[in-house]
Amino acid sequence: MSINLGMPALPPPTLAPRRKTRQIKVGKVLVGGDAPVSVQSMTTTKTHEVNTTLQQIAELTAAGCDIVRVACPRQEDADALPEIARHSQIPVIADIHFQPSYVFAAIEAGCAAVRVNPGNIRKFDDQVKEIAQAAKDHGTSLRIGVNAGSLDPRLLQKYGKATPEALAESAVWEASLFEEHDFHDFKISVKHNDPVVMVRAYELLAEQGDWPLHLGVTEAGPAFQGTIKSSVAFGALLSKGIGDTIRVSLSAPPVEEVKVGLQILQSLNLRERKLEIVSCPSCGRAQVDVYTLAEQVTAGLEGMEVPLRVAVMGCVVNGPGEAREADLGVASGNGKGQIFVKGEVIKTVPEAAIVETLIEEAMRIAEQMDDPAEPGTPTVTTG
C-alpha cells in the first residue's frame, strides 16, 4: 500500500487577508506588503560585550529569529555596533533611548534599522530632518516605537493616561514628522502591557495609514503569563490581518521568545507548520500515561524541521479518529498502540514500544519528505 505524504496543493486557510501596507527593508528582511510576518527578539547581554552578544545572536538565529535588536544606552554600546552589525547573520536593529547622537552612530555603523523612542529621546523633534536624511543616505529603516511607559508628556496631559487613543495619536504625529521630509522607510509600534489597550491602539493605527506595524505587548511578564498575553493580543490582531512583524516580550531567555512567536504564527497558518504534537489532555478514559508519552515523543523529535503533525492519543474513544487525521499517530489502549500513517494503520505495537516506534516512523517520513521519489509527493509504503 502506498500512502501519499505530500502537502496540500492549495495554501492553508487564514482567518483574514493581510492588511495592505507599504513594504520596507530591515537589512535582508522585507517587512510589510506581501512579505511573511517576521519574528524578532532582543538580546539580554550588554551590547558592548561583543562576543557574548554575538553568541546570543547566533543562538537566536539558530532558533529561527529573523531580526534581532540590541540595546544602545551608552557610548560604549554605540561603539560596539559596527562589529556586531558586521558579524551578525541576521539584521541588527539598534534600540536608541535618550541620545540622538546614538541614532547617527547606529546608522553609520551599518545597522539594518534603528528603533527610536520619541517620548524618551531628548531634542528628537528638532533632529527629525537630519535623522531622516542620514537614514535615507545609508538605506537604513527606522521603527517609531511608542510605549505606554514613555509617552509624550503633552499626550499624557491631554488623555490623563496611556489610552489607545493617546498611543495612536503619538505614533501618527511622529510618523508625520518623518513624512514631512519625504522619509517613509519606517514601521510603527504602539506597545502597552495590557493586551486590550494594545489591541485597540493597533486597530486605531491601522485605520489611519498604511504603515507596516510591529506588534508587541510590552513588559508582558514571566514566560507563562507573557506567552498567554502575547498570544491573545497577537491572535486578535493577526486574525484581522493586522501585523507585519512581531516580538514576544518575556522575562525569559530570548530564544523562548522566538519559539513562542513562531508557534503563534504557525498556529494561524502565517508560517509553514513544522513539527506539531497533537496530544489529548488525558481523562478518565485514558489507558496509558499520555503526559509521559507526549513528552518523550516531543523530546525525541526536537529539532525536526519538516511539516509533520504527530498525534499521541490515550484512549479508544477519540484516539483513532484523531490519529487518522494526523500525518503520524498512535491510538493507545489495553497495553498496546495502533500506529497510523496518513489515516492507515501500519502496525500495532506493545505500549513499551510506542515512543520508539513513533520516533522511528517520524524520522523515516522526514527523510522521504526531504528526498522524495517524486517532488512534492513523498510516500510511505506499508506491507
N, C-alpha and C positions, 0 to 999 in steps of 0.2 A: 504494500500500500504506500502511495506517495502523498505526503501531506505538504500542502503549499504553505510556506512561511513568509511569503512576500508581503511587503507593506501595502496598504490600500493605495490605489492609483490616485484617488482624489485627496486633496489636502484635508486634514482633520477639521471638524467644525469648531468655530469660535463663537462666543456669545454676542459679539458685535464687531462690525468693521472698525479698523483702526481709524482714529481721528486723523484728518488730513493736516499735517504740519509741515513747515519748512524743514529742510534737512541741513544739518551741519556736520562737520568733521571734527572728531576728537582723535587726533592722530590718524591712525588707520581705521578707526571705528566710525561708521556712519551712525548718526543719531537723528531720528525723526524721518519723515517721509515714509517710504516703504521698507526702511531698514528694520531688522528684528529688534525687539526690545532688548537692550543690553543690560548686563548686571555689573554693578560697581561695588567696591568696598574701599576701606580706608586703612592704611597701616596704623598700627598702635605703637610703633617704635619711635624713638627720637630721630627725626629726619636727618640730622647731621651725623648720626652714626650710620654711615653709608652702607657698609657691608651688612649690618643687621637689617637695615631697611630693604636692601636688595634681596636678602634671603627671604624676608616675609613676602615681598612682591612675587618671588619665584613660587612660593607656596600657594599664593592666591592664583597665580597663573595656572598652576597645575590643577587647581580645584575648579577651573572654568571661568574665572573672573575675566571680564572684558576690558575694564578700565579701573585704574587704581588712583586713589587720592592720597596725598601726603600733606601733613600739616607743616605750615611755614610761619611759626610765630616769632622766630628770632633771626638775626642776621646770619648766624652760623647755619641755620637751616636753608636759608636762601642761597648761601654759598655752596651747599651740597647738591643743589638741584641739577646743575649741568651733568654731573657724573651719574646721578640717579636716572635722569631722563635718557641718557645715552645708553645705559646698560639694561634698562627695563625692557622686557619683551612685550609688554602691553602699554598703552598710552598712560602717561602720568599727568594727573591734574594737581596743581599746587593750590592748597587751600590758604587763602590770604585773609588775615584779620589785621586791623589797626594801621598797618603801614602801607601807603600807596607805593612806596619805593620797591616793596617786595613784589608787587604786581609786575612792574617793569623787569625786575630781576628774573622772575619766573618766565616771562616771555623771552627774554634774551637767552635764558638757559636751555631753551628748546622744549619746554613742557608742552604737551599737546593741548592743554587748556588751563585756565586759571579760574578758580572759584572765588568770587568776591562777595563779601557780605556788606552791602551798603550801609546797614544800620550800625556797623562797627568801624568801618574804615574812616579815619579822620581825613577831612578835606577830600571826600570822594567826589561829590557833585562837581566841584570845580576842576577835576582832573579827568573827567569822562572823555573829553576830546582827545587828550594825549594817550589815554589808555586804549581807546578805540583805534587810533592811528597806529600805535605800536602793535596791537594785536593783528590788525589788517596787514601790516607790513610783513609780519612773520607767519601769517597763516594760522594764528592761534585763536581758538574759540574760547568763549567765556561761559561761566554759569553765574547767573544772578541768583544768589542764594538768600532768600528771605526766611528768617527764623522767628518763631514766636518770642524767643528769649532775647532777641536783639533787634526789635522793631524800632523804626524811626520814632523818636520822641514826639514828633508832630502828630503822627498817626495814633500813638498811644493816647495822646491828649484828646484827639478827635473821637476815638471809639471807646476809650476807657480801658480796653484790654486788647489782647491779640485775637480779635474776632476773624472769621473767614473773610469778611469784607475788608478789614484792615490789612490782612496779609495780601489779598489780591490787589488792593489799591497800591500798596507799596511796590509790588512786583511790576505792575503796569507802569507806574511812574518811572521806576528805574529803567525799564525797557525803553521807554520813550526818550530818555536821555541819550542812550546809545543810538537809537534810530534817527534822532535829530542829526547825528553825524554820519548817517548812512552806513552804520555798522549793524549787521543782522545775524552774525555768526555766534549766537548765544542761545542757551537754554535757560529755563527758569525752574526754580523750586520754591515752594511755599510750605515749609515744614512746621508741624506742630506735634506735641506729644499726645494729643487727643485725636484718635482716628476720625471722629465725627467732624471736628473742626477742620482737620486736614483735608478730608474728602470734599467738604463743601468749598474750601478755599480753592482746590484744584478745579472743581466744577465751574466756579465763577471765573477763574482764569482762562479755562478752555473756551468759555463763551466769548471772550474778548479779543482773541488773537490766535494766530497760527504758530505760536512759538512751540518748539519741542519742549516737553516737560519732563523733569527729573523728579520721580516720586520718592518720598521718604517720610517716615514717621520719626521725628527726632526724639532722642532720649527714650527709645521705646522700652528699655528696661532689660532685665536678665533674659537669658535665652528663651525660656518657655513663654513668659509674658510678652517679650518683644516679638517672638515669632507669631503669636496669636494676633497682636495688634497690627503688625505689618501685613499679615496675610489677609486680615479683614479689610484693612484700608486699601491695599493694592488690588484685592479682588473686586472691591466695589468700583474702583476706577477703571481697571483694565477690562472689566466685563462690559464697560461702556465705551471701550476703545480709547480711553484717556491714559496716556503714559508712554514715554519713549525710551526711558532708561530708569533703572531702579537701584536703590541702595537700602538694604535691610540693616537697620542700626541695632546692634545687640551689645549688651555687656557680656561679651564672649569673644573667643578668638575670631579674627576676621574671616577665616576660612569658613566658619559656621554661617556667617552672613551670606556668603556666596552659595553655600549649599541650600539654604532656605530660599534665597532669591531664585535660583534655578528651578527648585521644586515648585515654587509658586507659578512660574511661567510655564513649566511643563504641565501642571495640573489644569491650566487654562488653554492648553494647546497653542501657546505662543512660542514655545520652543519644542523641538522634537523630543518626544519622550524617550528616555533611555531605560535603564533598569527600573522596574516598578514592582514592588512586592505587594500583592493583594492578600491580606490575611483576615480571617474572621476574628471578631472581638472575644471569642470564646463565650461559652454559655453552658447551661446545664446539659445540653445535648452533646457537647464535645466529648469525644472518647480518646483524645490524645492531648498532650501538653502543647497547645497551639503557640503559646508565648515562646517557648523554647525553640520549637520548630522554626518559627518565623525569624527569630533572632539568629539562629545558626545558619539558615539559608541566606539571610541578608549578609552576615559576616563572610560566608563562603563566596559570595558573588560580588563583594566590594570591589569597586573599580571597573566593573563591566560597563562598556560604553554603548553596546548595541541596544536598539529599542526592543526590549523584551519585557513582557508582563508575566510575572510568576505568581500563581495563586496557591496559597498554603491554607487549606481548609480542614477543619477538625471534626466534621460530622457528616452523616449520610443524608441530611435533610437538604441543606442548601449547597453543600460541598460539591457534588458532581456538576451541578449547573454552573457554579462559579468557576470551577476548574476547566470546564469545557470552553468558557468564554475567554480564558487566558491563552497566551502562547504556550505556556507550560504550567502544569498544575498538579496538585495532589488532593484527592478526597480521602480522608483518613477515617478509619473506624475498625473496631474489632481486631485491633492489633496489626493492621496492615494498611497499605495505602495504594490506591489506584493512581497511576501516573498517566496524565493526559498530555498530549501534544496536539495543539490546534484542534481540540474537541474530540480527539480519538484516544481511547485507552490503549497505551502501548505495552503496559506491563503492570503487574501487581507485585508489590514488594513488602517484606516484613516492616513493621514500624521502625525498627532499629536501622533500617537501610534507606529510609525516606530521604533524609537530608543528603546523604552521599549520592543517591540516585538523581535527585533534583539538580544538584550541582553538576554532575557529570552530563546530564542531558542539556542543561543550560549552556555549558561550555561547548558541547557538540553543535547546538543550534547556532551559537555565536560564531563559531568557526565557519559554518556554512553561510551565515549572513555576510561575513567578511569576504568570503571567496566562493560565491555561488556558482553552480554549474551553468546557470543562465542568469545574467544580471537582473536583479530585482525579483527573482522568483526562487529563493533558496527552498530546498525541500528536505524533509527528514523521511527516510524510508524505514518502514517498520515491517516486522516479519509476519 
